[in-house]
Amino acid sequence: MLTTGEGCGHARCTGMPKCLGVGQVLVSIQALILVPEPYFNEPGFEGSLGTKQGNAASMQYNASIRRHTLKTAIHDQLKNRKSVFRDVILRHCLRKRAKLVHIYTHTHTHTYRARRPGKAV
């Protein structure tokens, strides 16, 4: 359960794991999701880290996440003329057009690998 204040105090939390504050949730997202290879943070997949099968699965996972992100966060918002984020997303896309086309093309033609220290795109 998420709470915005220090400590919980919710009656419905009695006997449940401790409620998390916004800061704790954001740190968890940063540590588990906003990493180059989030696949290995999924339950049961950490054991495949460093294996050929694990690396291939991680690349496919990243490509799938990237496609869904492009569709949900960009395409669907631009299609929705009532979206409050439409103008901001449109300006961003126009500024980052070349990079977005590169990512989209590589995600759909072969697996795009995010830039990591010491590795070329």
N, C-alpha and C positions, 0 to 999 in steps of 0.2 A: 504494500500500500504506500502511496506517495503522500507526503505532507509537506507543507511549505514552511512550517515553523520548527523550532527545536523541540525534540521529543514529540510524542504522538498525542496521547490523551484520549484517543478515540475508544469508545467502549467496545466497538466491534473488533478492535485489534487485540483484545484480551485473549491470550493463548495462541496468538499468531506470531509469526516472526516480526521483529521490530520494523516499524514503519520507516521508510527512507525519506530523507529530505531531498529537495531539488538538487542541491550540490552533490549529494551521494549518487543520485541517479545520473547526473551529467558526467561524473567521474567514471562511473560504470560504463556508460555509453562510449566515452573516449577510450577506455582501456580495452573494451571487448569488441566494439563495432568499428570505430574509426581507426582501424589498423590496416596495414597492407594486405593481410591474409586473415580475415575474420572467420573463414571456414574452420580453421583449427581451434577456434573458441567455441564451436558448436559442440554440444554434448556427444561424446563418443568418437569425435574425429581428431582429437589432439594426438592420439597414438599414431596417426598416419603422417605427422609432420616429418618432412625430410625424405619421404618415400616417393617413388615415381608416381604411384597411384594417388597418393595424397596431394602432390603438387598439381597433377592433372585435374583432380577434383576441385582443388582450390581455385585454379584458373577458370574452370567452368562456372563455379559458384560466383566468382567475382564478375564474370561476363553477364551472368543472369541478373545479379543485383544491379549492375550498371544499366542494363536494358530496362529493367523495371523502374529504376530511378529516373532515367531519361523520359520514359513514358509518363510516369506519375507526376514527377516534380516539374517537368518542362512541357511536354506535349499536351497532357490533359489540361494544364493550367492555361496554356496559350489558346487551346480550343474553346475554353470556357470564357466567353466574353464578359461574364459577370465576376470573374475572379479578381479579388482585390490585389493579387500579386502579379496579374498579367503584364502590366506595364513595366514593372521592375524586372521580371523574367525576360521580357522581350528585349529590353535594353542590355541586359547581361548577355543574352544570346548573340545579339548583334556585335557586342564588343569581343566576345570569346568565340565567334563563329568558326574560325579556322581550327581551334583546339577541339570544339564540340564535334565538328565534322570528322576530324581525325579519330577521336574516340569512338564515335558512332560507326564509322567505316570499319575500324579495326575490331570493334566488338561484334559486328555482324559478319565479317569475312573470316576472321580468325580470332583467337583469344587475345584480348588486349591485356598487357601486363602493366600494372601501375609502376611508375618510376620509383625505384628504391635506390638507396645509396649504393653506388658502384655498379648499377645496372642501367643500361640504356633502354629507352622505350622502343 
